Amino acid sequence: MHLVKDCFRPWRRGVIFSGALALCFALSQVQAKAAGIVKVIFLHPQNYSDPAFRNTTSVTPPWQVMNELGQAIQRMGQVYLSDDQTLTVEVLNIQLARYYNSWAFPGNQARYLSHTRPPPSIRLRYTLKVNGVVIIAAEETLSDINYLLDPLAPHSSNALSYEKALLDEWFQKRFVRMEPAI
């Protein structure tokens, strides 16, 4: 009981408040530092290999898939890129990990994972500029043949968890750890 009273002495409150204020300032500086510009362009989505982009009755419309994946890439850029960096990503093809059955209709959420279908795959062309100077320009296909081994992804409430995991791994490798494309 005596210790509780000591915590509320005026000078200690000032120390606690100052420490909390310093922590808030430090966190705001970290967030302010990482604020790169990210542009995501989906080129010719009607030609993507996933049936969801050709089937107008698919459960998740193509625009929603593009919106979610585009926002995921932009969020990563806002977190990891500095304000002098600009990343342009052109999405050339998408094959979703979960695909829609041919008998799917609006409101029917029936999708299933299959060992016989191709793994999730996203083909990208990207350019990273620092102060307007190109430092990385590449094209690559992201894929994970072991996507079914991820114990957390099937329990995710996000329908695109496998694709977002691919994008996150790619972003970490190329722009955080600066590993070259193979």
Secondary structure, DSSP 4 states (H G I P E B T S, - for coil): -HHHHHHTSHHHHHHHHHHHHHHHHHHHHHHHHB--EEEEEE--GGG-SSGGGT-TT-SS-HHHHHHHHHHHHHHHHHHHSBTTEEEEEEEEEEE-SSEE-TT--TT---EE--SSSPPPEEEEEEEEEETTEEEEEEEEEEE-TTGGG-SSGGG-S-TTHHHHHHHHHHHIIIIIS-PPP-
